[in-house]
Amino acid sequence: MIYDFLAYCFIPAASVWFAWKTDWTATNFSILRNSGEKEVLFLSWGAALILCFSLWFRDLSRRLSPVRASSVLVRTACLALILAMSTPYLPERFPFWSQVHFLCAFLSPIFFLCGLLLLLLRYRRNNPVLARRFLLGFWTIAALSLVLLLKYGMVTSGLEIFFGSSCSVFLRRFHRRVVR
């Protein structure tokens, strides 16, 4: 199925390929994007991420009786990612747009995690045993992301690869479990 290919293959592989020959702890996708290389790959990766996350989340929230706040948070996360992808991060040339880019790129995963947490808490009402496993996965992703952020003092390519890939696999597994 196309969803499985995107979650397990394309998103993780595109993430790694985009940052392949760089220092994953000293750069990030914003810096790499401004180098002008692999622009199509970057935009394809971002489009796949936004499309998959929004479609899977929509399917999940419909099955679990919609949680309006979580849907708003995930839509906001997708919009913030679109803005981050479409604005440059060149502080010397475009200081205002670089600030917009930074805020959107930083807040997008936070909004996404908050929306996902609300959805998982809703799911816990329907299936507490299985929800416990997914909540453990959620907190593991959140904690490891925070550790990577604190360890390097910035959003790094390694953090972006980890977060995008792990959330992709996590959300697809959650989606498959609830939708079937």
C-alpha positions in Angstrom: 0.0 0.0 0.0 1.2 3.5 -0.7 0.8 4.6 2.9 3.2 1.9 4.1 5.7 2.9 1.4 5.6 6.5 2.4 5.8 5.8 6.1 8.4 3.1 6.2 10.5 3.9 3.1 10.1 7.2 1.5 9.9 9.6 4.4 12.9 8.0 6.4 15.0 7.5 3.2 14.4 11.0 1.9 15.2 12.4 5.3 18.5 10.5 5.4 19.3 11.2 1.8 18.7 14.9 2.1 21.3 15.2 4.9 23.5 12.3 3.8 26.9 14.0 3.3 26.6 16.5 6.1 27.4 16.6 9.8 24.0 15.7 11.2 24.8 17.4 14.5 26.0 20.8 13.1 23.4 21.4 10.3 19.7 21.3 9.9 17.3 21.0 7.0 16.8 24.8 6.8 20.5 25.3 6.3 20.8 22.4 3.8 17.8 23.7 1.8 19.4 27.1 1.4 22.5 25.4 -0.2 20.3 24.9 -3.3 21.0 21.2 -3.6 18.2 18.6 -3.5 15.4 21.2 -3.5 13.0 18.8 -5.2 13.8 16.1 -2.7 13.3 18.5 0.2 9.9 19.7 -1.1 8.8 16.1 -1.9 9.8 15.0 1.6 7.8 17.9 3.2 4.8 17.3 0.9 4.7 13.6 1.8 5.0 14.4 5.5 2.2 16.9 5.4 0.0 14.8 3.3 0.5 11.6 5.2 0.2 13.1 8.7 -2.9 15.1 7.8 -4.7 12.2 6.1 -3.8 9.6 8.8 -4.7 12.0 11.5 -8.0 12.9 9.8 -8.9 9.1 9.5 -8.0 8.6 13.2 -9.9 11.5 14.5 -13.0 10.5 12.6 -12.9 6.9 14.0 -12.4 8.2 17.6 -15.1 10.8 17.5 -13.4 13.9 16.5 -11.4 15.8 19.0 -11.6 19.4 17.7 -8.7 20.8 19.6 -6.3 18.0 18.3 -7.5 18.6 14.8 -6.9 22.3 15.0 -3.4 21.7 16.5 -2.4 19.2 13.7 -3.8 21.5 11.0 -1.8 24.4 12.6 1.3 22.1 12.6 0.8 21.4 8.9 0.3 25.1 8.0 3.4 26.0 10.1 5.4 23.4 8.2 4.2 24.7 4.9 5.2 28.3 5.9 8.6 27.0 7.1 9.2 25.3 3.9 8.2 28.3 1.8 10.2 30.9 3.7 14.0 31.2 3.5 16.3 31.0 6.4 18.9 33.6 5.4 19.1 35.8 8.5 21.6 38.3 6.9 19.5 38.8 3.8 15.9 38.3 5.0 15.8 38.8 8.8 12.0 39.0 9.1 11.4 35.9 6.9 14.1 34.1 8.7 12.4 34.7 12.0 9.0 33.5 10.5 10.8 30.5 9.2 12.4 29.7 12.6 9.2 30.1 14.5 7.2 28.0 12.1 9.8 25.2 11.8 10.2 25.1 15.6 6.5 25.2 16.5 5.2 22.8 13.8 6.4 19.6 15.6 5.3 21.0 19.0 1.8 21.6 17.6 1.8 18.2 16.0 2.8 16.4 19.2 0.2 18.2 21.3 -2.5 17.3 18.8 -1.3 13.7 18.7 -1.3 13.5 22.5 -4.9 14.7 22.7 -5.9 12.1 20.1 -4.0 9.4 22.0 -5.7 10.3 25.3 -9.0 10.1 23.5 -8.1 6.7 22.2 -7.3 5.6 25.7 -11.0 5.8 26.5 -11.8 3.2 23.8 -8.9 0.8 24.4 -6.8 1.5 27.5 -4.5 -1.5 27.1 -3.5 -0.8 23.5 -3.4 3.0 24.1 -0.8 2.4 26.9 1.6 1.0 24.2 1.0 3.9 21.9 1.4 6.4 24.7 4.7 4.8 25.6 5.9 5.2 22.0 4.7 8.8 22.0 6.6 9.7 25.1 9.7 7.9 23.9 9.7 9.9 20.7 9.1 13.2 22.6 11.7 12.4 25.2 14.4 11.4 22.7 13.6 14.5 20.6 14.1 16.7 23.6 17.3 15.0 24.5 18.7 15.6 21.0 17.6 19.2 21.1 19.2 19.8 24.5 22.4 17.9 23.7 23.2 19.9 20.6 21.5 23.2 21.6 19.8 23.5 18.2 17.4 21.6 15.9 19.9 19.4 14.0 19.5 17.3 10.9 19.8 14.2 13.2 16.8 15.5 15.2 14.8 16.2 12.1 15.6 12.8 10.6 14.7 11.1 13.9 11.5 13.0 14.5 10.1 12.8 11.0 10.9 9.1 10.5 9.8 8.0 14.0 6.6 10.0 13.8 5.9 8.7 10.4 6.3 5.0 11.5 4.4 5.6 14.7 1.5 7.4 13.2 1.2 4.8 10.4 1.1 2.0 13.0 -1.5 3.8 15.1 -3.5 4.5 11.9 -3.4 0.8 10.8 -4.4 -0.4 14.3 -7.4 2.0 14.7 -8.7 1.9 11.1 -8.7 -1.8 10.6 
